[in-house]
Each structure stands twice: as C-alpha cells, then as structure tokens.
Amino acid sequence: MDFAVYLQFFIGLIALVNPIGVVPIFYSMTSDLTKAQQNRTGLVTSFSIAAILLVSFYFGNFILHSFNISIDSFRIAGGTVVVMIALTMINGKIGEHKINKEEKNENIEDYNNIAVVPLAMPIMAGPGSISATIVFGSTQHSALEYLYSSVTIMLFGLGCYMLFRYSKPVIQKLGKTGSNVITRIMGLLLMSLGVEIITTGLKNLGVF
C-alpha cells in the first residue's frame, strides 16, 4: 500500500478547500456568536464537509455512469474547474470563486444554519474538491483502499475543525497578509493538480 498516494490526496484537499484561507471568512461570519456557538458551528461545518466529500467519493462514479459520462471526460471537466479556481486563488479572492451572484446577494443572517450553507457548501466543499474526490475514488478498488481514503477524508474534516476551533489565534497570527500569501501558494499547488488531472484525462482518451 502506497501511503504517499493518500498523503497526496490529503494535500490536494488542503489546496482545493483552502481551509486556512477560509478561516477569516469563518471568523467574520461567527464573530457575533459565543465561543461555544462558534465551536458548534465549526464542528457542524467540518462534519458537513467530510460528509459531502464521502458521498462524492462513494457515489460519484455511480452518478456519472447514470448520465453516461466517462470518468476521463469528467477528469477534464473537473481539472478545468480546478484550474479556474486556482487562478482566482492566485489573484487573492478567498472564497468568492465558490459563490454565485445570487448567493453573494443573500444576507448571511437569512440562513438558519451558516455551518452547512454557505460555509460547508459552496465556500469549502465546492465543485473543485468534489470533482477531485470523484476522480480519486475511481482509482480505488479494494476494501482497504476505500478504508484508507475514508480515513483521509475524515482526518481532513478533523483538521478543518481544529482550525475553526482556534480561528481567533490563527487570524491574529496570520493577519490579512499571511492569509493572502497562503491562498496564493495553495493556488499554485492547485493549478498543478488541475493540469495533472486534465493531462491524465487527455492521455486516457488517446488525445496524445
């Protein structure tokens, strides 16, 4: 078992979801809540992210087959989405690329639970991370591989929760400049991942 594959998947999720870059958004959305309420919101957000990615991992290919979409065509489409997200991250637009115009105009106070919408989806578990998770799921075959992949996703969710739980000191340490620098670095890593996904899809389709 090559654990480097799961480490790469974990790092890819970090680059795609960019939890450190989203911490300022989380903190600003929950600044008027008590510490206990902030922790609960962070817990629900992290659980929702893990649940969305696990559903994508296990049932993504079934959904694709239902619509007669090949995994390689989805790789190219998903990789393109990832590259587009990476470009906006390199430009320093944290989270904006995952929210459409209608969602931007919504008053955040109108949501009954901001932990699920919009924090978990679409700000964090957006099309890029869902696409990458479905593509990664197509490479897993044995029960042990599925177990390791599931643990990787759950550990990622746990890591998000720890960041949210300690969002205030993280914000104080990073500052706006630090957060922007991390976002741009993650954007570069993400673009490399997107190009790799597109290249694999093109090769498998016999384009080159």
N, C-alpha and C positions, 0 to 999 in steps of 0.2 A: 504494500500500500504506500503510495507516494503522498506523504503528508504535505509536500510542497504545493501540490495542486490545491489543497484546501486552504493553505495559507494564502495562495494567490487569489483564490475566490474571496477570502475574508478581506484582503487588502482591496480587491476590486469593489466590494460592497462599501468599504470606507470611502473610496474615491467617488463612487456613484452617489451615495446617500449624503456624503459630506456632513456627518453629524457635528463635527467641531464648528463648521461654518454656520450650521443651523442653530447652534446654542444661543447666539444673540437674538435670533427670532423667537426661540422658545422663551428666553428670559423676558423679552419685551411683552410677549403675549400673556405671561403669567405673573408679571411684576406686581399686580394688584391682589394676588392670591396669598394666602398664608403659606408658611413653609410646608405644612402637612398637605395642603391642597396642591402645591407645586410638585411635591414628591409623588402624589397620586396621579397627577396629570402626566408626569414623566413616565410613571410605571405603565399607565394605560397606552401612552404613545408608543413606548418601546415594545409592549406586548402586541400592539396592533401592527407595527412594522414587521415583527417576526412572523405573525400570523399571515399577513399579506404575502410575504416572500415564500413562506412554506406552502401556501396554496398554489402560488405560481410555480414553485419547484415541482410539486407532485402532480398538478393537474394542467399545467401549461401546455404540455405536448398533446394531451387529450383534446384540449380546446382547439389547438392548431389542426389536428387531424380532422376534427369535426367540420372545419371550414376548408379542408383540403389545401392547407398551407404547408409547404415543406419547411423543415427546420432550417435549411440553408437560406431560403428566401427570408425567413424570419430573422436569421442571423444578420443578413444585410440590412434589413429594415431596422432592427434593434441597434445594430452598430452605428447606423446613420443617426439615430436618435441620441445615442451616447455621445457621438462627436459633436452634435449640435449643443447638447447640454454642456460639454466640456468647453466649447467656445464661449458660452455665456459665463461660465465659472472663471475662465481666464480673464474675462472682462470685469470680474468682481461683482457680478449680480447674484447675490446669495438668495437662493430660493425662488427668485422671480420667474425663472425659466420653467418652473413646475406648476405655475398657477396661470390659468387663462384669464382673459379680461373680465369675464363675468365674476370669477372667484375673487379677483382683486377688488372689485367694487363692492363685494359683500362686507358688511360690518361684522367684524370678528365677534362682537357681542351677541350676534344673532344665532351663533352656533350653540346648541345645547351642550356639546362636549368638544372643545377645540382639540382635545387629545387625539381623536380619531380623524376629524376633518376640521381644519386643514393640515394639522401638524403631521400625522402619520401618512395621510394621503390627501393631497398630492405633493406636499412640500418635501417629504422624505422618501416614501415608497412611491416614486414616480415611474414613468414609462421606461427610463433607463435601467433602473435597478430591477424592475420586473422582467424586462427583456433579457438582461444578463443572467438572471436566475433561471429563466426558462431554458435558455441556451445551455447553461451549465448542467441543468437537470437532464438534458438529452445525452450528456456524456457519461452519466452514471447508470450502472446496470445491476450490480449485486446489492444485496440487502445491507452489507457492511458499508458500501459506498453511500447508500442512501442515509444510513445512520450517521456517518461522519459529516455528510453535507447538512443534515438537520441540526446536528450539534453546532456546526459552524454558524448557521443562521441564528440559532438561539444564543450563542455566545456574542454574536454581533448585537442582538437585541439587548443583552445584558450590558454590553459596553455603552450602548446609547443611553440606557437608564442611568448608569453611573455618571455620564457626562451631564445629563439633565439634573440629577440629584445635586451635583456640585456646580451648577451653572453659574452661580454668582461669583465664586472664586475664580472659575475658568475665565469669565468675562473680564474680571479685574486683572488677571494675569496676561491675557492675550491683548486686550484692548482692540480697538477697531482695526488698527494697522496689522496686528498679528493675525486677526481673523481673516483679513483680506489676503494676506500672504499665504496662509494655509489653503484658502479657497483656490488661489491661482495654482499652487503646487498640485493640489488634488485634480485641478482641471487638466494639467499637462499629463498626469498619470492616466486620467480618464480618457483623454484623446488617444493615447497609445493603445489602451484597451479596446476602444471603439474601432480603431483601424485594424487591430488584430482580429476582431470578430468579423468585420467586413471581408478582410482578406481570406479568412478561413471559409466563409460562405461562398465567395467567388471561386476559390480553388475547388471546392466540393462540387460546384455546378459546372466545372470544366471551362470557366471563362479564361483562365490562364494556368 
